[in-house]
Amino acid sequence: MTQPLQRLALAFLGLMALGAAGADWLAPAPYDLQNREALGEPPSSKAPLGTDELGRDRLSRLLHGSRVSLVLAPTAALISVFAAAALGALGGCLGGRWERAVASAADLTLSLPGLFLLLALRSVLPLNASAWLSLAATFTLLGLLGWAAPARVVLASIRRLRDSDFVLAARARGVAEWRILAVHLVPNVRPILAAQFLVAVPAFILAEANLGMLGLGVPESMPSWGNLLRELEGQPEALTRPLERPELFAPALLLIAAVLCFQALAGARTESST
């Protein structure tokens, strides 16, 4: 059952990635083009998902918003996993006070209210900051704040492996510690890092969506799944009668589908690594 589910998740993520990568060609109009003569129009042949309150094509904004979320959330996950691998491997190999320092720093980071800390750090940026600066700052902060949980997993794995028979045999033969780390330890924690990456990506997608709905994520007029969901705040009737305006829920459906696909891949990866 795992293999078909994994293939389905990969296929769906591949379709979303292709749509996001081809947004410049697939989008019916530029994502920031405002048509004052078509404000809040329902779906039509020219605008399959209709237009928003500023006359911008929703499908175009959804395609370009998928590009932002699907590219930058994995980038932030790579930052967090790389930091976790470096700190976890350092603490696990050196042991002693280094191990205690990494574990204490991870515990301290996990004890902090992540979302509130992210909101505080994100609000430091000036209001007139460029869209690309806000975009880079948002996902860099997500990556830097997400290292603690995978670092604890890496630290525990390195601690278990450093006393294993093959590592002790390598030390007995006089192999340098850096070579033991590079040849024996890192390859054995690589599946764990891959699973942590797949866990982190949907977490960062959801974090950006939360920031976007609060107005602190990717700024207008650049779209992302987070700020596209803000449109539902001005459409309370859509929440009570969703079948009348189903096009408004397209970002939410894509967000849920992407999170479920990454979770399915993470579950399969975790099962294969245990």
PyMOL commands that set and color helices and strands:
alter all, ss='L'
color gray80, all
select helices_A, chain A and resi 2-21+23-26+58-94+96-111+114-123+131-145+148-162+165-172+177-213+225-234+236-240+242-244+246-273
alter helices_A, ss='H'
color red, helices_A
deselect
rebuild
show_as cartoon
